[in-house]
């Protein structure tokens, strides 16, 4: 059953992203001060200092921090493409959360929560196992490789509302990691697995619940069917997902909502961390040229398609 008083949040991180985990959680707590959270932190390991800081942050907002350290020896050989094995940890959710918990919300840590999450968390799944937002149009290129037809849903796995009870029933019939090994020659990441394992069992969310950086481009990477949602989603995003190489903790990030990350960073134990200079490898001339191009895009003289706008 769903406990209406406690919200189960799951996130995945290692020591390298623990600062960003704190920022995401801080934004969640600050925008949902009337709620109590159980934070299930799935990890391959973090330092005791980081663990204590995350516990202190959760305690400050009357929420509980529950760390689940997972040994990846038995999944280290799964395909990872350009990513890392840690992405598969989210697939352990039905096994590591308590058996009496029927629902959870998974959140990537490169996010800012910008709204009351109750409507998202309590959404009627209408018999589906998951709810998630569809990925960008590039996903159409992946479907033939996965044996999917164009109409099949391929989602961005950064936000997942999960019916754990039904997922466990699926696990009993065919464990998801057994399935993953059976399709290992086709997949590149956990999103591929989710698209195949949960085929026809995913409810599509409005894009405001996972508005990625690609939607802020001058020419948005978005399916035409979502264009009517885009203006409102950008003006009133529920969850901002910094799904891009140059994230707000880099000095050269020009995301129009990147300031939100810095706003919440200041409220965490990592508040004095300086932004990493992403383009440090550029020469002075290259950096100058980049700054000029960014300025000319900002004032409209240049019209780069990938330039980020509000």
C-alpha positions in Angstrom: 0.0 0.0 0.0 1.0 3.6 -0.5 1.9 5.5 2.7 0.3 8.9 2.1 2.5 10.5 4.8 5.9 9.3 3.6 7.4 9.8 0.2 9.9 7.1 -0.9 12.6 8.7 -3.1 15.4 6.7 -4.7 18.6 8.1 -6.1 21.9 6.6 -7.4 25.3 8.1 -6.9 28.9 7.6 -6.0 31.5 9.8 -4.4 32.0 11.8 -7.6 28.4 13.0 -7.7 27.6 13.2 -4.0 27.7 17.0 -4.1 25.1 17.0 -6.8 23.0 14.5 -4.9 22.9 17.0 -2.0 21.8 19.8 -4.3 19.0 17.8 -5.8 17.8 16.7 -2.4 18.0 20.2 -1.0 15.8 21.4 -3.8 13.3 18.6 -3.1 13.2 19.5 0.5 12.9 23.2 0.1 10.0 23.0 -2.4 8.2 20.3 -0.4 8.6 21.4 3.2 5.3 19.9 4.2 6.4 16.4 3.4 8.5 13.6 5.0 10.8 11.7 2.8 12.6 8.4 3.0 15.7 8.8 0.8 17.0 5.5 -0.5 20.5 6.1 -1.7 21.9 3.4 -3.9 25.6 3.5 -4.2 28.8 1.5 -4.9 30.3 3.4 -2.0 30.9 6.9 -0.6 33.1 8.3 2.2 31.9 8.4 5.8 32.2 12.2 5.6 29.9 12.4 2.7 27.5 10.0 4.3 27.3 12.1 7.4 26.8 15.3 5.4 23.9 13.7 3.5 22.4 12.3 6.7 22.6 15.8 8.3 20.9 17.3 5.3 18.0 14.9 5.5 17.7 15.2 9.3 17.5 19.0 8.9 14.3 18.5 6.9 12.9 15.7 9.2 13.6 13.1 6.6 15.4 9.8 6.7 18.6 8.9 4.8 18.9 5.2 4.0 22.0 4.1 2.3 22.1 0.8 0.3 25.5 -0.2 -0.8 25.4 -2.5 -3.8 28.1 -4.8 -5.0 28.4 -4.5 -8.8 30.6 -7.6 -9.4 27.8 -9.5 -11.0 26.8 -6.7 -13.4 30.2 -5.2 -14.2 30.2 -6.9 -17.6 26.9 -5.4 -18.7 27.1 -3.0 -21.7 27.6 0.6 -20.7 28.2 2.5 -23.9 29.6 5.9 -23.0 28.2 5.7 -19.4 29.1 3.7 -16.3 27.9 0.5 -14.6 26.4 2.5 -11.8 23.4 3.4 -14.0 22.1 -0.1 -13.6 21.7 0.3 -9.8 18.2 1.8 -10.3 17.1 -1.6 -11.6 17.6 -3.0 -8.0 14.8 -0.8 -6.6 12.1 -3.5 -6.1 14.7 -5.7 -4.3 16.3 -3.2 -2.0 13.2 -1.2 -0.9 11.1 -2.8 1.9 8.6 -5.3 0.7 5.7 -3.4 2.2 6.5 -0.3 0.1 4.5 -0.3 -3.1 5.6 2.9 -4.6 8.7 5.1 -5.1 10.0 8.0 -7.1 13.4 7.6 -8.7 15.3 10.8 -9.4 18.6 11.4 -11.2 20.9 13.6 -9.2 21.7 16.1 -11.9 18.3 17.7 -11.3 16.5 20.5 -9.5 13.0 19.8 -8.1 11.0 22.9 -8.7 7.5 22.0 -7.7 5.2 20.1 -5.3 5.9 16.5 -6.2 2.7 15.1 -4.7 0.8 15.2 -8.0 3.7 13.3 -9.7 4.2 10.8 -6.9 0.5 10.0 -6.5 -0.3 9.9 -10.2 -2.7 7.2 -11.3 -0.6 4.7 -13.2 -3.7 3.1 -14.8 -2.3 -0.3 -14.6 1.2 0.6 -15.8 4.3 -0.3 -13.8 6.2 3.0 -14.4 5.5 6.6 -15.4 8.2 8.6 -17.2 8.7 11.2 -19.8 9.5 10.3 -23.4 13.1 10.8 -24.5 14.2 13.2 -27.3 13.6 12.3 -30.9 17.1 10.7 -31.3 15.5 7.7 -29.5 13.8 6.8 -32.8 17.3 5.7 -34.0 17.6 3.2 -31.1 14.3 1.4 -31.6 15.3 -0.9 -34.5 18.3 -2.1 -32.6 16.1 -3.0 -29.6 13.4 -4.7 -31.7 10.9 -1.9 -31.0 8.5 -0.4 -33.5 8.3 3.4 -33.9 5.1 3.6 -31.8 6.8 1.9 -28.8 7.6 4.3 -25.9 11.3 5.0 -25.2 11.7 7.1 -22.1 14.2 9.2 -20.3 14.9 7.2 -17.1 15.9 10.3 -15.0 12.4 10.4 -13.4 10.5 7.2 -12.7 7.3 6.8 -10.8 7.4 3.1 -9.9 4.7 0.6 -8.9 7.0 -1.7 -6.8 4.3 -4.3 -6.2 3.7 -5.0 -9.8 7.4 -4.7 -10.6 8.1 -7.4 -8.0 5.5 -9.6 -9.7 7.4 -9.2 -12.9 10.6 -9.9 -11.1 9.2 -13.2 -9.8 8.4 -14.3 -13.4 11.6 -13.0 -15.0 14.2 -11.1 -13.0 15.2 -7.9 -14.8 18.9 -8.7 -14.7 18.3 -12.1 -16.2 16.4 -10.3 -19.0 19.2 -7.8 -19.3 21.8 -10.6 -19.9 19.5 -12.2 -22.5 19.4 -8.9 -24.5 23.0 -7.8 -23.8 24.0 -7.8 -27.4 21.3 -5.2 -28.2 21.6 -2.7 -25.4 23.9 0.1 -24.5 22.4 1.3 -21.2 19.7 0.8 -18.6 17.2 3.0 -20.6 17.4 0.4 -23.4 16.6 -2.3 -20.8 13.6 -0.3 -19.4 12.2 0.2 -22.9 12.2 -3.5 -23.6 11.4 -5.0 -20.2 8.6 -2.6 -19.5 7.2 -2.4 -23.1 3.6 -1.3 -23.0 3.8 -0.9 -19.2 5.0 2.7 -19.0 2.7 5.7 -18.7 3.9 8.8 -20.5 4.4 11.9 -18.2 4.0 15.5 -19.3 7.4 17.0 -20.2 7.4 19.5 -17.2 8.2 16.5 -15.0 11.5 16.0 -16.8 12.4 19.0 -18.8 15.9 18.3 -20.2 18.5 20.8 -21.4 17.7 19.8 -25.0 14.3 21.5 -24.7 16.1 24.8 -24.0 18.0 24.9 -27.3 17.2 27.6 -29.8 15.9 24.7 -32.0 14.5 22.3 -29.3 15.2 18.6 -29.7 11.6 17.6 -29.0 8.8 15.6 -30.7 6.3 17.9 -32.4 3.4 16.4 -30.3 5.0 18.0 -27.2 5.4 21.5 -28.6 2.1 22.7 -27.1 3.5 21.8 -23.7 6.9 23.4 -24.2 6.3 27.1 -23.3 4.5 26.4 -20.1 7.0 23.6 -19.1 10.0 26.0 -19.6 8.3 28.8 -17.6 7.0 26.5 -14.9 9.2 23.3 -14.8 8.4 20.7 -12.3 11.8 19.0 -12.6 14.8 20.6 -14.3 17.1 17.9 -15.7 20.6 19.1 -16.6 21.1 16.3 -19.1 24.0 17.7 -21.0 27.8 17.6 -20.9 28.2 21.1 -19.6 26.3 21.1 -16.3 25.7 24.0 -13.9 28.7 23.1 -11.7 31.0 23.9 -14.7 32.1 27.5 -15.1 31.1 27.6 -18.8 27.5 26.4 -18.4 25.0 28.7 -20.0 21.8 26.9 -19.0 19.2 29.6 -18.4 18.2 27.9 -15.2 21.7 26.9 -14.1 21.4 29.5 -11.3 19.0 27.2 -9.5 21.7 24.7 -8.9 23.9 27.4 -7.4 21.1 28.6 -5.3 20.6 25.2 -3.6 24.3 24.4 -3.5 24.8 27.3 -1.1 22.4 25.6 1.3 24.4 22.4 1.5 27.7 21.4 3.1 29.3 21.8 -0.3 28.4 25.5 -0.6 32.0 26.7 -0.9 32.9 24.5 -3.8 34.1 26.5 -6.8 32.8 25.7 -10.2 35.0 23.4 -12.3 36.4 25.1 -15.4 35.0 22.8 -18.1 36.9 24.5 -20.9 40.2 24.8 -19.0 41.9 22.9 -21.9 41.2 25.7 -24.4 43.8 28.2 -25.2 43.2 31.9 -24.4 42.3 32.6 -28.0 39.9 29.6 -28.1 38.3 30.7 -24.9 38.0 34.3 -26.2 36.4 33.0 -29.5 33.9 30.9 -27.5 32.9 33.9 -25.3 32.4 36.1 -28.4 30.3 33.4 -30.1 28.2 33.0 -26.9 27.7 36.8 -26.7 26.7 37.1 -30.4 24.2 34.3 -29.9 22.8 36.0 -26.8 22.1 39.2 -28.7 20.8 37.4 -31.7 23.5 38.1 -34.3 24.4 34.4 -34.5 21.7 31.8 -34.5 23.3 28.5 -33.4 20.6 25.8 -33.1 22.2 24.4 -29.9 22.4 27.7 -28.1 20.4 27.6 -24.9 17.5 30.0 -24.4 14.8 30.6 -21.9 
